[in-house]
């Protein structure tokens, strides 16, 4: 079980650099169950099954990055540390610099041992092995003086198209967060941010969605929604507190 959680989607997203279109949908329990059954004809579940994704988000002291993202700009960016399962010190995790421009997502990801990532992102101790992607991440960290702010966990099932491996769908369940004890290795507990009967679906593709999938969504009256896990945490749990702090 540990191996599944540790590797997770790494086998699918081995690329250090990639771009794609992403759309998100909020599904009711009945919509998910129907859609899950309908997709079996066209898609396959990856070998890892249900696995946990842990994402530690970094921001400025006053949440500049997520506040800017909430204004729906043409361009936005975020920095996070992602682990597939609760990591051990020597387990490989990913520092990710994620950018979105005109609806297209661009991701730069750097594999690194968890203990080295923790030392760098919290104390500025740079890893021994570096490269162009690290330089981009390092510039971002220096420019914004980022620090760990919110830790998110969710359980995911990932599917890929039988005829097009670049067409992917993920289902996220039990999305939860915490803003204290921001060490992924300390466990995956947290406060739920979605109703237990809601499933977050993300559709990821390099090109247009298959026609059969568009028809299926239309028949089920499932429509895309703008949703950010980190943004939802900020809006519903942190915003009012920050406003009070700024008013003092």
N, C-alpha and C positions, 0 to 999 in steps of 0.2 A: 504493500500500500504506500509506503514511504516513497518508493521509486516512482510510482505514478504521480504523486503529488509534487515530487521534486522536479520531474521533467515536464509534466503538463504539456502545454502547447509548444514547447521548445522544438519538438520534431516538426511542427507545422511552420513555425516562424523562425527558422534558422537564420534568415537573412539579417544582416546588421542594419541594412538600409532598405526601406521599401515604401511604396505609396499605394493608396487604394481609396475607394469610395466606401463610406460607412453610413448606415442608416440604423436608427434604433426604433424599437416598437415596444409598447407596454401591453402584455397579454394577460387576459383573465385566465383562470385555471382551465375553463372549458375550451377557450381558444387554443391554449397551449396543447392540451391533450389531443384535440382534433388535428392541429397542425403537425404535431409530432408524428402522428400516425400517417398523415398524408405525405410527409416528407420521406418516408421509408422507401418509396418507389424511386426517388431521385438522388438521395443523399445517403452517406454512411457516417456513422459515429466514429470518431477517432479512437485509437486503441487505448486511450487513458480513461475513458468513461467519465464519470463525475469526479472532478478534482477541484481543489481549492486554489484560488488565486489571491495573492496578498499584494497590495499596492500601497506604498508609502509615498504620499504626495508632499512636495516641497513648494514653499512659497515665501514671499517676503514677510516681514513682521506684520504688516498691515494687510495681508492677503491681496496684494496688488494683482497678481496673475489671475486669480479666479474672479476678482471683481471685474477685470478687463474682459475676461471671457464671457461674463454675464451680460455684457453690453452688446453681444452678438456682432463682434467685429469681423471684418473680412479675413483678418489674420489673427491667430492666437496660438499660444504655445504653453506647454506645461512640462514639468520635470517630475519623474517618479522613479522609485525603486521597486521593481517587480520580482516577486518570488512565486514559484509554483509549489505551494505547500509551505509549511513552517520550516525555514532553513536552519541547517547546522552552520557553524562558522566557516567550514570549508566548502560548503555547497555553492554551486554556481547560481547567481541571480543576475538580474539585468538592470542597469541604469538606462532609463529611456528618456529621450528628448522627443516629445511628440508635438508636431506642429500641424495646424489646419489652415488651409488657404483656399477660399472659394469652394468649400465643400469637399476638398481632397485632403486626405490625411497623409502626412509624411512622418515617418518614424525613424529615428536613429537609436539603435540599441547596442549597448556594450556589455558583453558577458564579463563577470567579475566574481570573485569569491565574496561571500556575504561579509566576512570580517573586514576585507579590504574596502568594500563599498561603504560599510558603516564608518570606518575610520576616515574615509575621504569626505563623505557627505556631512558628517557631524563635526569633524575636527580639521578638515583640510589637508589630511595626510595623503598625498597623491600615490596611486599605485605604481608599482615598478613597471609594469607593461602599459604602454600608452600608444596612442595612434591618433588618426585624424578625428575619429568620432569622440574620443576622450577630450581632445582639444576643444571641440565644439561644446561639449558638456561643461568643461571647465570654464570656458568663456561665459556661458550662461550663468553658472554658479557665481562667478566673480561679478558679473554685471548686476545681478539681482540680489546678491547676498542671501541666497536661499537658506532655509532651515526646515526641518521636518515639521509638518503641521497636522496632517490627518492620515490615519491608517485605515484602509478599506479592505474588507474580505468579502468574497462571494464564492459560491459553488457553481461550477460551470460544466456544461456539456457542449462539446464542439462537434459540428458536422461539416463534411466537405462533399462537394458535388461528385457524383460517380463519373460524369463526363467532363467536368471542369473542376479540377482540384483547387483552382483559385477562387471559386465561389464557395464561401464559407458562411455558416450560420452558427452563432453561439447563443445558448440560453443560460442566463444567470439567475440563480436562486439565492435566497437568504442573504441579501446584501446588508452588511453591517459595518459599523465604523467605531473607532475610538480616537480620542485626541490626547490621551495620556498614555504613558508607557509605550512610546512609539518605537518599539523594538519588535520587529516581526517575529523574532525567535522566541518571544515571550508568550506566544499562543495566538489563536485566531478568534478570540471573544470580542464582542462589541455590541453596540446598540443598533437594532434594525432600522433601516431607512425606507423600506417599502412594506406594504401590506403582505402578509405571508402568502396570499393567493395570487400575487402579481409576479409574473416572470418577465424579465427584461431580455428581449431578443435583439441581437445585433447582426446585421447583414453586411458582409464584407466582400467586396468584389473589385477586380481590376477594371471591369468594363460594365456594361449595362446588365441588369438582372435578367435571368432567363425569363422568357415569356410565360412559361408554365407557372413560375413562382409569382409573377405579377398578377396573373389571373387568380391564383389561389388566395392571395392576400385580398384581392377585390371581392371575391366571393364571401370571404369571412369578415369583410368590413374591418380589416386591420390596416391602420394608416400610420405612417412614420410620425414620431414625436421627437422634439428636441429634449434631450435629457443627459445630464452629466452627473455621475455618482458623486464626485467631489463637489460639483456645483450645488447639488441638492443638499449635501451636508452643510455647506457654507450658508446657503439661503435659509434653511430651516432650523439650524442649530447654532450657528456662529455669528450670523449677521447682526442680530439685535444686540448681542453682547459687545461686538466691535463698535457699533454705533454709540452705545452708552460710554464705552471707554474713550472714544474720540470726543464726546461731548463734555467730558470732565475737564 
